[in-house]
Amino acid sequence: MHKIGDRVPGVLGNFTILRYIETLGAADLERTIGFHAGRLASGFSIAVLAPGIRLCASDIRLLGSTRWSGGRIGKTDSQEGRDMGHILEERGQDTELLKTKVCTFLNAGGQRAAAKVLPFVKHEKGMLYPDAEALAPGVRSGVPQFDLVTPHDFVVARVYMPS
């Protein structure tokens, strides 16, 4: 378990933007991000990119939104789905330029900071990462989602403990 201000070295994986998740409780965060129901009930931390560290385009992958688990659109139990980056390129987007713009935005810090949810309960076989349902069950929403492919240090900004 972390304390506010703890440094978390070598963070990788999916992350979002702090302003979308900083005030959410466990159940709302599970729906917004797409965690297995109940996984965050025993607590979690939210960590942000450590001061002085800046992201660059080669550090991230664009995953679109938490509406699509792992940035794969149309993913089902039997189909892999389509990768968001490939879809953007097919539509004529310069994904390297987009990633550079995203990193400039995230590097501003504050509520724009890259934010990672760190559950106290580790992922176990059988836990699902469902597509997000942030507004209400059956109403698909979500928040921006990126994949950190280069390890960077983060700092704990919030710790949620159940009452």
DSSP file (Angstrom, degrees, kcal/mol; ACC not computed):
  #  RESIDUE AA STRUCTURE BP1 BP2  ACC     N-H-->O    O-->H-N    N-H-->O    O-->H-N    TCO  KAPPA ALPHA  PHI   PSI    X-CA   Y-CA   Z-CA
    1    1 A M              0   0    0      0, 0.0     2,-0.2     0, 0.0   158,-0.0   0.000 360.0 360.0 360.0 141.6    0.0    0.0    0.0
    2    2 A H        -     0   0    0      4,-0.0     2,-0.3     6,-0.0    42,-0.1  -0.542 360.0-142.7 -99.8 163.6    1.3    3.5   -0.9
    3    3 A K    >   -     0   0    0     -2,-0.2     3,-2.3    42,-0.0   153,-0.3  -0.893  42.5 -84.6-117.1 154.4    1.2    6.8    0.9
    4    4 A I  T 3  S+     0   0    0     -2,-0.3   153,-0.2     1,-0.3     3,-0.1  -0.362 118.9  26.3 -57.0 132.7    0.7   10.2   -0.8
    5    5 A G  T 3  S+     0   0    0    151,-2.8    -1,-0.3     1,-0.3   152,-0.1   0.202  86.0 138.8  95.8 -14.3    4.1   11.3   -2.2
    6    6 A D    <   -     0   0    0     -3,-2.3   150,-2.7   149,-0.1     2,-0.4  -0.379  53.2-126.4 -62.6 139.3    5.6    7.8   -2.5
    7    7 A R  E     -A  155   0A   0    148,-0.2   148,-0.3    -3,-0.1    -1,-0.1  -0.742  17.4-159.1 -86.8 134.9    7.6    7.4   -5.7
    8    8 A V  E     -A  154   0A   0    146,-3.6   146,-2.5    -2,-0.4     3,-0.5  -0.933  16.7-149.3-115.9 105.0    6.5    4.4   -7.8
    9    9 A P  E     +     0   0A   0      0, 0.0   144,-0.2     0, 0.0   143,-0.1  -0.374  64.8  11.3 -78.6 152.5    9.4    3.4  -10.1
   10   10 A G  E    S-     0   0A   0      1,-0.2   143,-0.2   141,-0.1     2,-0.2   0.809  73.9-175.9  61.5  39.4    9.1    1.8  -13.6
   11   11 A V  E     +A  152   0A   0    141,-2.7   141,-1.5    -3,-0.5     2,-0.3  -0.480   7.7 167.7 -72.1 136.2    5.4    2.3  -14.3
   12   12 A L  E     +     0   0A   0     -2,-0.2   137,-0.2   139,-0.2     2,-0.1  -0.856  28.1  48.0-134.0 169.5    4.1    0.8  -17.5
   13   13 A G  E    S-A  148   0A   0    135,-2.4   135,-2.8    -2,-0.3   137,-0.1  -0.402  87.6  -4.5 100.1-169.6    0.7    0.0  -19.0
   14   14 A N  E     +A  147   0A   0    133,-0.2     2,-0.3    -2,-0.1   103,-0.2  -0.296  61.8 162.7 -67.2 141.4   -2.6    1.8  -19.5
   15   15 A F  E     -A  146   0A   0    131,-2.4   131,-2.5   101,-0.1   101,-0.2  -0.943  16.0-165.5-149.0 169.8   -3.1    5.3  -18.1
   16   16 A T  E     -B  115   0A   0     99,-2.7    99,-2.8    -2,-0.3     2,-0.4  -0.512  39.8 -66.6-136.2-155.7   -5.5    8.2  -18.5
   17   17 A I  E >>  -B  114   0A   0    127,-0.3     3,-1.6    97,-0.2     4,-0.5  -0.900  38.0-129.0-110.1 134.7   -5.6   11.9  -17.5
   18   18 A L  H >> S+     0   0    0     95,-2.6     4,-2.2    -2,-0.4     3,-1.8   0.843 101.0  63.9 -51.5 -44.5   -5.9   12.9  -13.9
   19   19 A R  H 34 S+     0   0    0     92,-2.3    -1,-0.3     1,-0.3     4,-0.2   0.751  99.9  54.4 -59.1 -23.9   -8.8   15.3  -14.2
   20   20 A Y  H <4 S+     0   0    0     -3,-1.6    -1,-0.3    91,-0.2    -2,-0.2   0.691 124.3  19.6 -81.8 -18.2  -11.1   12.5  -15.3
   21   21 A I  H X< S+     0   0    0     -3,-1.8     3,-1.3    -4,-0.5    -2,-0.2   0.527  88.6 101.5-128.6  -9.2  -10.5   10.2  -12.4
   22   22 A E  T 3< S+     0   0    0     -4,-2.2    -3,-0.1     1,-0.3    -2,-0.1   0.737  94.1  32.5 -61.8 -26.3   -9.1   12.2   -9.4
   23   23 A T  T 3  S+     0   0    0     -4,-0.2    -1,-0.3     2,-0.0     2,-0.1   0.411  90.4 117.8-109.9   2.2  -12.3   12.4   -7.5
   24   24 A L    <   -     0   0    0     -3,-1.3     2,-0.1     1,-0.1    -3,-0.0  -0.433  56.1-134.5 -76.4 142.7  -14.0    9.1   -8.3
   25   25 A G     >  -     0   0    0     -2,-0.1     4,-2.5     1,-0.0     5,-0.2  -0.250  38.6 -87.0 -80.1 178.8  -14.8    6.5   -5.7
   26   26 A A  H  > S+     0   0    0      1,-0.2     4,-2.5     2,-0.2     5,-0.2   0.918 124.1  43.9 -58.0 -52.2  -14.1    2.8   -6.2
   27   27 A A  H  > S+     0   0    0      1,-0.2     4,-2.0     2,-0.2    -1,-0.2   0.914 116.4  46.6 -65.4 -43.1  -17.3    1.8   -8.0
   28   28 A D  H  > S+     0   0    0      1,-0.2     4,-2.5     2,-0.2    -1,-0.2   0.891 112.9  50.3 -65.3 -38.6  -17.4    4.8  -10.3
   29   29 A L  H  X>S+     0   0    0     -4,-2.5     4,-2.9     2,-0.2     5,-0.5   0.894 107.3  54.0 -66.7 -39.7  -13.7    4.4  -11.2
   30   30 A E  I  X>S+     0   0    0     -4,-2.5     4,-2.2    -5,-0.2     5,-1.3   0.928 113.6  42.5 -58.5 -45.0  -14.3    0.7  -12.0
   31   31 A R  I  <5S+     0   0    0     -4,-2.0   102,-1.8     3,-0.2    -2,-0.2   0.894 116.7  47.7 -68.6 -39.9  -17.0    1.6  -14.4
   32   32 A T  I  <5S+     0   0    0     -4,-2.5   111,-0.5   100,-0.2   102,-0.2   0.925 124.1  29.2 -69.1 -45.6  -15.1    4.5  -15.9
   33   33 A I  I  <5S-     0   0    0     -4,-2.9    99,-0.2    -5,-0.2    -2,-0.2   0.827 109.3-114.5 -85.7 -34.1  -11.8    2.7  -16.4
   34   34 A G  I  << +     0   0    0     -4,-2.2    -3,-0.2    -5,-0.5     2,-0.2   0.756  54.1 160.0 101.6  32.4  -13.1   -0.7  -17.0
   35   35 A F      < -     0   0    0     -5,-1.3    -1,-0.2    -6,-0.3    94,-0.1  -0.508  53.8 -84.0 -80.3 155.3  -11.8   -2.6  -13.9
   36   36 A H    >   -     0   0    0     92,-0.2     3,-2.3    -2,-0.2     4,-0.4  -0.348  60.6 -93.1 -54.4 132.7  -13.4   -5.9  -12.8
   37   37 A A  T 3  S+     0   0    0      1,-0.3    -1,-0.1     2,-0.1    91,-0.1  -0.292 110.6  13.1 -55.5 126.7  -16.4   -5.1  -10.5
   38   38 A G  T >  S+     0   0    0     -3,-0.1     3,-0.9   -12,-0.1     4,-0.4   0.231  91.8 112.5  92.7 -12.3  -15.3   -5.0   -6.9
   39   39 A R  T <  S+     0   0    0     -3,-2.3    82,-0.5     1,-0.2     3,-0.4   0.848  82.4  41.2 -63.7 -33.9  -11.5   -4.9   -7.6
   40   40 A L  T >  S+     0   0    0     -4,-0.4     3,-2.0     1,-0.2    -1,-0.2   0.486  87.8  95.5 -91.9  -2.5  -11.1   -1.4   -6.2
   41   41 A A  T <  S+     0   0    0     -3,-0.9    -1,-0.2     1,-0.3    -2,-0.1   0.788  83.4  51.4 -61.3 -28.9  -13.4   -1.8   -3.3
   42   42 A S  T 3  S-     0   0    0     -3,-0.4    -1,-0.3    -4,-0.4     2,-0.1   0.404 126.3 -79.7 -91.5   4.5  -10.5   -2.7   -0.9
   43   43 A G    <   -     0   0    0     -3,-2.0    77,-2.1   118,-0.1    78,-0.5  -0.333  44.1-158.9 123.0 161.6   -8.6    0.4   -2.0
   44   44 A F  E     -DC 119 160A   0    116,-1.6   116,-3.4    75,-0.2     2,-0.3  -0.974  12.8-131.6-163.7 163.8   -6.4    1.9   -4.7
   45   45 A S  E     -DC 118 159A   0     73,-2.0    73,-3.3    -2,-0.3     2,-0.5  -0.897  10.5-145.8-118.1 153.9   -3.9    4.7   -5.3
   46   46 A I  E     -DC 117 158A   0    112,-2.5   111,-3.1    -2,-0.3   112,-1.6  -0.992  21.3-169.9-117.4 123.2   -3.7    7.1   -8.2
   47   47 A A  E     -DC 116 156A   0     69,-2.7    69,-2.9    -2,-0.5     2,-0.3  -0.864   4.9-157.1-114.1 147.6   -0.2    8.0   -9.2
   48   48 A V  E     -DC 115 155A   0    107,-2.9   107,-3.1    -2,-0.3    67,-0.2  -0.839  40.7 -75.2-119.8 158.4    0.9   10.8  -11.6
   49   49 A L  E     - C   0 154A   0     65,-1.4   105,-0.3    -2,-0.3     3,-0.1  -0.257  62.1-104.7 -52.2 132.0    4.0   11.2  -13.7
   50   50 A A    >   -     0   0    0    103,-2.4     3,-1.9   -42,-0.1    -1,-0.1  -0.235  42.6 -89.0 -63.5 147.3    6.8   12.2  -11.3
   51   51 A P  T 3  S+     0   0    0      0, 0.0    -1,-0.1     0, 0.0     3,-0.1  -0.255 112.9  23.2 -55.5 139.9    8.0   15.8  -11.3
   52   52 A G  T 3  S+     0   0    0      1,-0.3     2,-0.5    -3,-0.1    -2,-0.1   0.296  95.4 113.1  87.1 -10.3   10.7   16.5  -13.9
   53   53 A I    <   -     0   0    0     -3,-1.9     2,-0.4   100,-0.1    -1,-0.3  -0.824  47.0-167.0 -98.4 133.1    9.8   13.6  -16.1
   54   54 A R        -     0   0    0     -2,-0.5     2,-0.2    -3,-0.1    50,-0.1  -0.951  13.5-134.1-121.6 138.6    8.5   14.4  -19.5
   55   55 A L        -     0   0    0     -2,-0.4     2,-0.3    48,-0.3    52,-0.1  -0.605  18.6-164.8 -85.5 148.6    6.8   12.0  -21.9
   56   56 A C    >   -     0   0    0     -2,-0.2     3,-2.5     1,-0.0     4,-0.5  -0.869  38.2 -96.3-127.1 167.4    7.7   11.8  -25.6
   57   57 A A  G >  S+     0   0    0      1,-0.3     3,-1.2    -2,-0.3    43,-0.0   0.815 121.0  57.7 -54.2 -37.0    5.8   10.3  -28.5
   58   58 A S  G 3  S+     0   0    0      1,-0.2    -1,-0.3     3,-0.0    91,-0.1   0.619  97.1  65.6 -72.3  -9.8    7.8    7.0  -28.4
   59   59 A D  G <  S+     0   0    0     -3,-2.5    90,-2.8    90,-0.1    91,-1.0   0.667 102.4  47.7 -81.7 -17.9    6.8    6.5  -24.8
   60   60 A I  E <   -E  148   0A   0     -3,-1.2     2,-0.4    -4,-0.5    88,-0.2  -0.836  57.9-150.4-130.2 159.4    3.1    6.0  -25.5
   61   61 A R  E     -E  147   0A   0     86,-1.7    86,-2.2    -2,-0.3     2,-0.5  -0.960  31.4-120.1-118.4 144.3    0.5    4.2  -27.7
   62   62 A L  E     +E  146   0A   0     -2,-0.4    23,-0.5    84,-0.2    84,-0.2  -0.751  33.1 172.0 -84.8 123.8   -2.8    5.8  -28.5
   63   63 A L  E     -     0   0A   0     82,-1.8     2,-1.1    -2,-0.5     5,-0.2   0.347  31.2-140.9-113.3   3.6   -5.7    3.5  -27.2
   64   64 A G  E     -     0   0A   0     81,-0.4    81,-1.8     6,-0.1     2,-0.3  -0.619  58.7 -16.4  79.5-103.0   -8.6    5.9  -27.8
   65   65 A S  E >   -E  144   0A   0     -2,-1.1     3,-1.8    79,-0.3     6,-0.3  -0.917  58.7-109.4-139.0 159.0  -10.9    5.5  -24.9
   66   66 A T  T 3  S+     0   0    0     77,-2.3    66,-2.2    -2,-0.3    76,-0.1   0.533 105.0  86.6 -67.6  -3.9  -11.7    3.2  -22.0
   67   67 A R  T 3  S+     0   0    0     64,-0.2     2,-0.5    76,-0.2    -1,-0.3   0.760  90.6  50.6 -63.1 -22.8  -14.8    2.3  -24.0
   68   68 A W  S X  S-     0   0    0     -3,-1.8     3,-2.4    -5,-0.2    -1,-0.2  -0.945  96.1-123.8-122.4 110.5  -12.6   -0.2  -25.8
   69   69 A S  G >  S-     0   0    0     -2,-0.5     3,-1.3     1,-0.3     6,-0.1  -0.275  93.4  -3.9 -55.1 124.3  -10.6   -2.5  -23.6
   70   70 A G  G 3  S-     0   0    0      1,-0.2    -1,-0.3    76,-0.1     3,-0.1   0.673 122.3 -72.6  66.4  17.8   -6.9   -2.3  -24.5
   71   71 A G  G <  S+     0   0    0     -3,-2.4    13,-1.9    -6,-0.3     2,-0.7   0.733  97.2 136.0  70.4  21.6   -7.7    0.1  -27.4
   72   72 A R  E X   -F   83   0B   0     -3,-1.3     3,-1.0    11,-0.2     2,-0.4  -0.903  44.4-150.8-107.3 109.7   -9.1   -2.7  -29.5
   73   73 A I  E 3  S+F   82   0B   0      9,-2.9     9,-3.0    -2,-0.7    -5,-0.1  -0.649  80.8  14.1 -83.3 130.6  -12.4   -1.7  -31.2
   74   74 A G  T 3  S+     0   0    0     -2,-0.4     7,-0.3     1,-0.3    -1,-0.2   0.629  85.8 162.5  82.9  14.1  -14.8   -4.5  -31.8
   75   75 A K    <   +     0   0    0     -3,-1.0    -1,-0.3     5,-0.2     2,-0.2  -0.471   6.2 164.1 -70.1 134.0  -13.0   -6.9  -29.5
   76   76 A T        -     0   0    0      3,-2.1     3,-0.2    -2,-0.2    -1,-0.0  -0.780  56.1 -86.4-134.2-179.3  -15.0   -9.9  -28.4
   77   77 A D  S    S+     0   0    0     -2,-0.2    -2,-0.0     1,-0.2     3,-0.0   0.813 130.7  32.9 -59.9 -29.0  -14.2  -13.2  -26.8
   78   78 A S  S    S+     0   0    0      1,-0.1     2,-0.4     2,-0.0    -1,-0.2   0.522 115.9  58.8-108.0  -7.2  -13.5  -14.6  -30.2
   79   79 A Q        -     0   0    0     -3,-0.2    -3,-2.1     1,-0.1    -1,-0.1  -0.970  64.5-145.0-128.5 141.5  -12.1  -11.6  -32.1
   80   80 A E        -     0   0    0     -2,-0.4    -5,-0.2    -5,-0.2    -1,-0.1   0.757  41.7-143.5 -71.4 -26.0   -9.1   -9.5  -31.4
   81   81 A G        -     0   0    0     -7,-0.3     2,-0.4    -6,-0.1    -7,-0.2  -0.198  28.7 -61.2  82.6 176.7  -10.7   -6.3  -32.6
   82   82 A R  E     -F   73   0B   0     -9,-3.0    -9,-2.9    -2,-0.0     2,-0.2  -0.838  49.2-115.7-105.0 137.5   -9.0   -3.5  -34.5
   83   83 A D  E  >  -F   72   0B   0     -2,-0.4     4,-2.1   -11,-0.2   -11,-0.2  -0.504  16.1-136.4 -72.9 132.3   -6.1   -1.4  -33.0
   84   84 A M  H  > S+     0   0    0    -13,-1.9     4,-2.5    -2,-0.2     5,-0.2   0.884 103.0  55.1 -57.0 -42.5   -6.9    2.3  -32.5
   85   85 A G  H  > S+     0   0    0    -23,-0.5     4,-2.2     1,-0.2    -1,-0.2   0.907 108.5  47.6 -59.4 -43.0   -3.6    3.4  -33.9
   86   86 A H  H  > S+     0   0    0      2,-0.2     4,-2.6     1,-0.2    -1,-0.2   0.888 110.2  52.7 -66.0 -38.4   -4.1    1.5  -37.2
   87   87 A I  H  X S+     0   0    0     -4,-2.1     4,-1.4     2,-0.2    -2,-0.2   0.925 109.2  49.2 -62.9 -44.0   -7.6    2.9  -37.5
   88   88 A L  H  <>S+     0   0    0     -4,-2.5     5,-2.5     1,-0.2     3,-0.2   0.916 111.8  48.8 -61.2 -43.2   -6.3    6.5  -37.1
   89   89 A E  H ><5S+     0   0    0     -4,-2.2     3,-2.0     1,-0.2    -2,-0.2   0.902 107.4  54.8 -64.2 -40.8   -3.6    5.8  -39.7
   90   90 A E  H 3<5S+     0   0    0     -4,-2.6    -1,-0.2     1,-0.3    -2,-0.2   0.809 105.3  54.9 -60.6 -28.7   -6.2    4.4  -42.1
   91   91 A R  T 3<5S-     0   0    0     -4,-1.4    -1,-0.3    -3,-0.2    -2,-0.2   0.324 126.8-101.6 -88.0   7.9   -8.2    7.6  -41.7
   92   92 A G  T < 5S+     0   0    0     -3,-2.0     2,-0.2     1,-0.3    -3,-0.2   0.573  72.0 147.6  87.8   9.7   -5.1    9.6  -42.7
   93   93 A Q      < -     0   0    0     -5,-2.5     2,-1.1    -6,-0.2    -1,-0.3  -0.546  50.9-130.5 -80.1 143.6   -4.0   10.7  -39.3
   94   94 A D     >  -     0   0    0     -2,-0.2     4,-2.4     1,-0.2     3,-0.2  -0.809  23.5-169.6 -89.1  97.8   -0.3   11.2  -38.5
   95   95 A T  H  > S+     0   0    0     -2,-1.1     4,-2.6     1,-0.2     5,-0.2   0.814  82.1  56.2 -66.4 -29.7   -0.2    9.2  -35.2
   96   96 A E  H  > S+     0   0    0      2,-0.2     4,-2.1     1,-0.2    -1,-0.2   0.917 109.6  46.3 -66.8 -40.8    3.3   10.4  -34.3
   97   97 A L  H  > S+     0   0    0     -3,-0.2     4,-2.3     2,-0.2    -2,-0.2   0.916 112.6  50.6 -64.7 -43.1    2.1   14.0  -34.5
   98   98 A L  H  X S+     0   0    0     -4,-2.4     4,-2.5     1,-0.2    -2,-0.2   0.920 110.4  49.3 -60.2 -44.0   -1.0   13.1  -32.5
   99   99 A K  H  X S+     0   0    0     -4,-2.6     4,-2.5     1,-0.2    -1,-0.2   0.881 109.4  52.4 -64.4 -37.5    1.2   11.4  -29.8
  100  100 A T  H  X S+     0   0    0     -4,-2.1     4,-2.2     2,-0.2    -1,-0.2   0.917 110.6  47.8 -63.1 -43.0    3.5   14.4  -29.7
  101  101 A K  H  X S+     0   0    0     -4,-2.3     4,-2.2     2,-0.2    -2,-0.2   0.908 111.4  50.7 -63.9 -42.2    0.5   16.7  -29.1
  102  102 A V  H  X S+     0   0    0     -4,-2.5     4,-2.8     1,-0.2     5,-0.2   0.928 110.6  49.2 -60.7 -45.3   -0.8   14.3  -26.4
  103  103 A C  H  X S+     0   0    0     -4,-2.5     4,-2.8     2,-0.2   -48,-0.3   0.892 108.6  52.5 -64.5 -39.5    2.5   14.3  -24.6
  104  104 A T  H  X S+     0   0    0     -4,-2.2     4,-0.5     2,-0.2    -1,-0.2   0.924 112.1  47.0 -59.2 -44.0    2.7   18.1  -24.7
  105  105 A F  H >< S+     0   0    0     -4,-2.2     3,-1.1     1,-0.2     4,-0.3   0.947 115.1  44.5 -61.4 -50.7   -0.7   18.2  -23.1
  106  106 A L  H >< S+     0   0    0     -4,-2.8     3,-1.7     1,-0.3     8,-0.3   0.857 105.4  61.7 -65.1 -36.2    0.2   15.7  -20.5
  107  107 A N  H 3< S+     0   0    0     -4,-2.8    -1,-0.3     1,-0.3    -2,-0.2   0.623  85.1  77.1 -69.0 -11.8    3.5   17.3  -19.7
  108  108 A A  T << S-     0   0    0     -3,-1.1    -1,-0.3    -4,-0.5    -2,-0.2   0.736  88.6-162.5 -67.5 -21.2    1.7   20.5  -18.6
  109  109 A G    X   +     0   0    0     -3,-1.7     3,-1.9    -4,-0.3    -1,-0.2  -0.273  48.3  86.1  73.7-158.8    0.9   18.6  -15.4
  110  110 A G  G >  S-     0   0    0      1,-0.3     3,-1.6     2,-0.2   -92,-0.2  -0.388 117.3 -13.4  61.0-137.6   -1.7   19.6  -12.9
  111  111 A Q  G 3  S+     0   0    0      1,-0.3   -92,-2.3   -93,-0.1    -1,-0.3   0.634 138.7  62.7 -70.0 -12.2   -5.1   18.1  -13.9
  112  112 A R  G <  S+     0   0    0     -3,-1.9    -1,-0.3   -94,-0.2    -2,-0.2   0.492  79.5 125.3 -86.2  -4.0   -3.6   17.3  -17.3
  113  113 A A  S <  S-     0   0    0     -3,-1.6   -95,-2.6   -96,-0.1     2,-0.2  -0.158  73.6-101.8 -61.4 146.4   -1.1   14.9  -15.8
  114  114 A A  E     -B   17   0A   0     -8,-0.3   -65,-1.4   -97,-0.2     2,-0.4  -0.523  47.4-163.2 -61.9 130.5   -0.7   11.3  -16.9
  115  115 A A  E     -BD  16  48A   0    -99,-2.8   -99,-2.7    -2,-0.2     2,-0.4  -0.978  13.4-166.6-131.1 135.9   -2.5    9.3  -14.2
  116  116 A K  E     - D   0  47A   0    -69,-2.9   -69,-2.7    -2,-0.4     2,-0.5  -0.972  17.1-137.1-123.0 130.8   -2.3    5.6  -13.4
  117  117 A V  E     - D   0  46A   0     -2,-0.4   -71,-0.2  -103,-0.2  -103,-0.0  -0.760  16.1-165.2 -86.2 128.9   -4.7    3.7  -11.1
  118  118 A L  E     - D   0  45A   0    -73,-3.3   -73,-2.0    -2,-0.5     4,-0.1  -0.872  10.4-152.6-117.3  95.5   -2.9    1.2   -8.8
  119  119 A P  E     - D   0  44A   0      0, 0.0   -75,-0.2     0, 0.0   -79,-0.1  -0.343  14.3-140.9 -66.4 146.3   -5.3   -1.3   -7.3
  120  120 A F  S    S+     0   0    0    -77,-2.1     2,-0.6   -81,-0.2   -76,-0.1   0.802  92.4  69.6 -72.9 -29.3   -4.4   -2.8   -3.9
  121  121 A V  S    S-     0   0    0    -82,-0.5     3,-0.1   -78,-0.5    -1,-0.1  -0.816  88.8-133.5 -92.0 119.1   -5.9   -6.1   -5.2
  122  122 A K        -     0   0    0     -2,-0.6     2,-0.2     1,-0.1    -2,-0.1  -0.297  31.7 -89.2 -68.7 154.8   -3.6   -7.6   -7.9
  123  123 A H        -     0   0    0     -4,-0.1     2,-0.3     3,-0.0    -1,-0.1  -0.439  49.3-168.9 -65.4 134.1   -5.1   -8.9  -11.1
  124  124 A E    >   -     0   0    0     -2,-0.2     3,-2.3    -3,-0.1    -1,-0.0  -0.886  34.0 -83.0-123.7 156.8   -6.1  -12.5  -10.9
  125  125 A K  T 3  S+     0   0    0     -2,-0.3     3,-0.1     1,-0.3    -1,-0.0  -0.313 117.6  31.4 -55.3 135.7   -7.1  -15.1  -13.5
  126  126 A G  T 3  S+     0   0    0      1,-0.4     2,-0.3    -3,-0.0    -1,-0.3   0.165  86.4 124.0  97.7 -18.0  -10.8  -14.7  -14.2
  127  127 A M    <   -     0   0    0     -3,-2.3    -1,-0.4   -91,-0.1     2,-0.3  -0.576  52.2-144.0 -74.2 139.6  -10.9  -11.0  -13.5
  128  128 A L        -     0   0    0     -2,-0.3   -92,-0.2    -3,-0.1    -1,-0.0  -0.723  16.7-149.6-104.6 153.0  -12.3   -9.1  -16.5
  129  129 A Y        -     0   0    0     -2,-0.3   -94,-0.2   -94,-0.1   -60,-0.1  -0.770  33.4-169.8-112.4  80.6  -11.4   -5.7  -18.0
  130  130 A P        -     0   0    0      0, 0.0     3,-0.1     0, 0.0   -62,-0.1  -0.247  32.6 -89.3 -70.5 159.7  -14.9   -4.9  -19.3
  131  131 A D        -     0   0    0      1,-0.1   -64,-0.2   -62,-0.1   -97,-0.2  -0.407  60.3 -91.2 -61.7 146.5  -15.5   -1.9  -21.6
  132  132 A A        -     0   0    0    -66,-2.2     9,-0.5   -99,-0.2  -100,-0.2  -0.265  35.3-174.0 -65.6 145.7  -16.2    1.2  -19.6
  133  133 A E        +     0   0    0   -102,-1.8  -101,-0.2     7,-0.2     7,-0.2  -0.642  20.8 159.7-132.7  73.4  -19.8    2.1  -18.6
  134  134 A A        +     0   0    0   -102,-0.2  -102,-0.2  -103,-0.2     6,-0.1   0.811  67.1  42.7 -75.0 -31.2  -19.1    5.4  -17.0
  135  135 A L  S    S-     0   0    0      4,-0.9    -1,-0.2     1,-0.4     5,-0.1   0.925 127.6 -40.8 -84.2 -45.0  -22.6    7.1  -17.2
  136  136 A A  B >  S-G  139   0C   0      3,-0.8     3,-2.6  -105,-0.1    -1,-0.4  -0.944  80.1 -61.3-172.3 159.8  -24.8    4.2  -16.2
  137  137 A P  T 3  S+     0   0    0      0, 0.0     3,-0.1     0, 0.0    -3,-0.0  -0.317 126.6  13.5 -53.9 130.0  -25.1    0.5  -16.9
  138  138 A G  T 3  S+     0   0    0      1,-0.2     2,-0.8     0, 0.0    -5,-0.0   0.289 102.3 104.8  86.2 -10.7  -25.6    0.0  -20.6
  139  139 A V  B <   -G  136   0C   0     -3,-2.6    -4,-0.9    -6,-0.1    -3,-0.8  -0.891  66.6-144.1-105.5 105.8  -24.6    3.6  -21.4
  140  140 A R        +     0   0    0     -2,-0.8    -7,-0.2    -7,-0.2     2,-0.2  -0.491  40.3 133.6 -76.9 133.9  -21.1    3.5  -22.9
  141  141 A S        +     0   0    0     -9,-0.5     2,-0.2    -2,-0.3    -9,-0.2  -0.374  18.8 163.0-142.4-136.3  -18.8    6.3  -22.1
  142  142 A G        -     0   0    0     -2,-0.2  -109,-0.1   -76,-0.1  -110,-0.1  -0.731  31.8 -98.7 135.0 177.2  -15.2    6.3  -21.0
  143  143 A V        -     0   0    0   -111,-0.5   -77,-2.3    -2,-0.2   -76,-0.2  -0.872  51.8 -72.9-129.8 161.3  -12.1    8.5  -20.7
  144  144 A P  E     - E   0  65A   0      0, 0.0     2,-0.4     0, 0.0  -127,-0.3  -0.244  52.0-161.7 -55.6 142.8   -9.0    8.9  -22.8
  145  145 A Q  E     +     0   0A   0    -81,-1.8   -82,-1.8  -129,-0.1   -81,-0.4  -0.994  14.1 173.3-135.4 137.5   -6.7    5.9  -22.6
  146  146 A F  E     -AE  15  62A   0   -131,-2.5  -131,-2.4    -2,-0.4     2,-0.5  -0.880  26.3-128.1-133.9 163.7   -3.0    5.6  -23.5
  147  147 A D  E     -AE  14  61A   0    -86,-2.2   -86,-1.7    -2,-0.3     2,-0.8  -0.976  13.6-145.7-119.6 121.0   -0.4    2.8  -23.1
  148  148 A L  E     +AE  13  60A   0   -135,-2.8  -135,-2.4    -2,-0.5   -88,-0.2  -0.770  23.3 172.2 -85.1 112.4    2.9    3.7  -21.4
  149  149 A V  E     +     0   0A   0    -90,-2.8   -89,-0.2    -2,-0.8    -1,-0.2   0.547  62.5  62.5-101.6 -10.4    5.4    1.5  -23.2
  150  150 A T  E    S-     0   0A   0    -91,-1.0     2,-0.1  -137,-0.1    -1,-0.1  -0.973  94.1-113.1-113.7 127.2    8.6    3.0  -21.7
  151  151 A P  E     +     0   0A   0      0, 0.0     2,-0.3     0, 0.0  -139,-0.2  -0.359  42.8 171.1 -65.0 134.2    8.9    2.7  -17.9
  152  152 A H  E     -A   11   0A   0   -141,-1.5  -141,-2.7    -2,-0.1     2,-0.3  -0.970  34.5-105.0-138.2 154.4    8.7    6.0  -16.0
  153  153 A D  E     -     0   0A   0     -2,-0.3  -103,-2.4  -143,-0.2     2,-0.3  -0.586  34.8-170.3 -80.0 141.6    8.5    6.9  -12.4
  154  154 A F  E     -AC   8  49A   0   -146,-2.5  -146,-3.6  -105,-0.3     2,-0.4  -0.805  13.7-137.1-122.0 166.2    5.2    8.1  -11.0
  155  155 A V  E     -AC   7  48A   0   -107,-3.1  -107,-2.9    -2,-0.3     2,-0.3  -0.991  26.9-110.2-127.8 135.6    4.3    9.7   -7.6
  156  156 A V  E     + C   0  47A   0   -150,-2.7  -151,-2.8    -2,-0.4  -109,-0.3  -0.486  37.3 171.2 -68.3 124.3    1.2    8.8   -5.6
  157  157 A A  E     +     0   0A   0   -111,-3.1     2,-0.3     1,-0.3  -110,-0.2   0.628  65.0  18.9-106.0 -22.2   -1.3   11.7   -5.6
  158  158 A R  E     - C   0  46A   0   -112,-1.6  -112,-2.5  -155,-0.1     2,-0.4  -0.994  55.9-162.0-152.4 142.1   -4.2   10.0   -3.9
  159  159 A V  E     - C   0  45A   0     -2,-0.3     2,-0.6  -114,-0.2  -114,-0.2  -0.996  10.8-159.3-126.0 127.1   -4.9    7.0   -1.8
  160  160 A Y  E     + C   0  44A   0   -116,-3.4  -116,-1.6    -2,-0.4    -2,-0.0  -0.926  12.4 177.1-108.4 122.8   -8.4    5.6   -1.5
  161  161 A M        -     0   0    0     -2,-0.6  -118,-0.1  -118,-0.2  -119,-0.1  -0.987  32.8-115.0-121.3 133.1   -9.2    3.4    1.5
  162  162 A P              0   0    0      0, 0.0  -120,-0.0     0, 0.0  -121,-0.0  -0.313 360.0 360.0 -64.2 151.1  -12.7    2.1    2.1
  163  163 A S              0   0    0      0, 0.0    -2,-0.0     0, 0.0     0, 0.0   0.485 360.0 360.0 -82.8 360.0  -14.5    3.4    5.2
